[in-house]
Amino acid sequence: MSGATTGSISGVIEVLERYGRCLELVPLDPNFNDISVGLYEKDGVATVWTFSRIEGVEVRIRKIRDQLVALGGFDAVADAHNQMRAPCGIIHPRPTKFLMMQAVEKDPNFSLPDGEVAVKDLRTGMMLGVDSKEVDGRVAYYVKADGEAPNKANRLRAVTSGFVRYGEMDKTEDGGVSFTCGYRHDELVRLILPYARNVTRVEDMLEADSLRGQMTTGTLGFSPPT
Amino acid sequence: MPFVETMTPRERVMAALAGEPVDRPPLCNPTSVFTVELMDLVEAPFPESARIPELCARLAATGHTEMGFDSTYHHATIVQESSALGCDVQWEQKDNWPSVRMGDPIWKGPDDIQIPPGFLEHPDVQCVIKATEILKSELGDEVAIIGKTMGPWTLAYHVFGVQQFLLMSIDEPDMALRCLHLLKEVAVLHGEAQIAAGADALTFPDHATGDLVSGDYYKQFLLEIHQEMVERIHAPLILHICGRTLDRMDYIAQSGMSAFHFDSKNDPQESMDVVDGRIALVGNINNPETLYSGKPEDVRREVYKCMDAGVNMIAPECAVPLSARLENVLEIPRAVKAWCEENYVEGAASA
């Protein structure tokens, strides 16, 4: 008897009804038995969920939730080991992808540096940072750079466009960017900057990620790569 | 008035494959619908569930028990026959499909082709046969058990390498055809073994895809072989070819196969017009953009497009991406049933 027809403890439909849509799915958790970990969202509550029932999984899910809270600036839901809310009430989907990658795939004790946001621009050698200001109740962020490089202004515009792409942010009239909710999300800005500075490489990474697990004539080797 | 189902899932699939009336188009998946989350749910991860029959069957069962399809499909990728023939297989991790390492082909031409005497006893072949038996005994009264036997064109890619075989087909077409005739015996052997184990129907993937070969190639190399397979394999066959296939669908419709599993690169209505009732169509919900990256409303739109066109059986276009969102896969049966609620009148049945 294989147990093929054995009913599951938490069936798929029940889980989706309880926790909502899956915003992001990490197929393999390298830090815990290669389980899959999803971030589900319903009514403004984000839930870290796995269908795995391996012993110790609840502890691991709590750890991931705590990492998401720390890295993304979420508020943990009291009395829940796997849930959180965004302070603005909106779980921004695009940054969530990077947030989940960091919270699940990096060392469980990984943390982003404190203090002023500063990342070296590998293309120019400048140090990139971000300033912010609040105008009419909306927080706008501005990419800045210490150091000199040819076409510095173009470079800053490119990194700003990276924020638009990976933060799902809107450009402001004065060259900044703001989240659609208008709230301050310094943690997300710190998280996104390293990706925003290198769109080409990130796109390659995302493309490789998206092809993994797809069965196509290309991935099977039956057609030229497109 | 609410739509009422009057057939069991198995009755529905088998009727559609026979071209008979059905209460609604079956959710018939000729390729897999499992994902990494379902692997966790039933503790049957890759690559173990591609090699251990009990895990293979348990994972496949989720296609019906969790996802609501009218059939099960338990072949974790397309390597089993080639593994038993001696090809080197990269078994991968949970989040990726096992694949044949085609860069190091095992054979050069027809004289090399030999089906090993213990082919059916090879563990990777036995895995699917035993999984078929398990699924048949546990779900077979209710659900259609779909097996799979690879066609000779795909096997030729695996054993000779894609480039080498394509060059052979250009430079020495008679030799290529001889290879295909020798390799078709693998399909018969493996297919009949699965039927004996309880498979109700077989997917027959043969990747003469639009990306690499023309529609005339299908006629020149495969049409007669596929017609022969229909005669020799004693269960309904569902031909599967990825990519653009409109230019060969007229030939495919002459193959005698029960159904053609078609890709989303082909418009459902155009495809239905070409086959004109000569073969059933099953498909063709897009995988990369819709099931992997899209939302349930995108899935529903594609299901409705297929249903509006009269596509006979509804399914993803190919194996569902392993990291697809379950809500998207679940939307396929939900959308089929919703379409029926909106469009069917009492007592109607469709062929």
Interface residues (C-beta under 8 A of the other chain):
Chain A: M1 S2 G3 A4 T5 T6 G7 S8 G11 V12 I13 L16 R21 C22 L25 P27 L28 D34 I35 S36 G38 T50 F51 S52 R53 S210 R212 G213 Q214 M215 T216 T217 T219 L220 G221 F222 S223 P224
Chain B: T31 V36 E37 L38 M39 D40 L41 V42 E43 P45 P53 E54 L55 A57 R58 A60 A61 T65 E66 M67 T77 I78 Q93 K94 D95 N96 W97 S99 M102 I134 L135 E138 L139 T154 Y157 V162 H207 T209 D211 L212 C242 G243 N287 P288 Y292 S293 K295 P296 C318 A319 P321 L322 S323 R325 L326 E327 L330
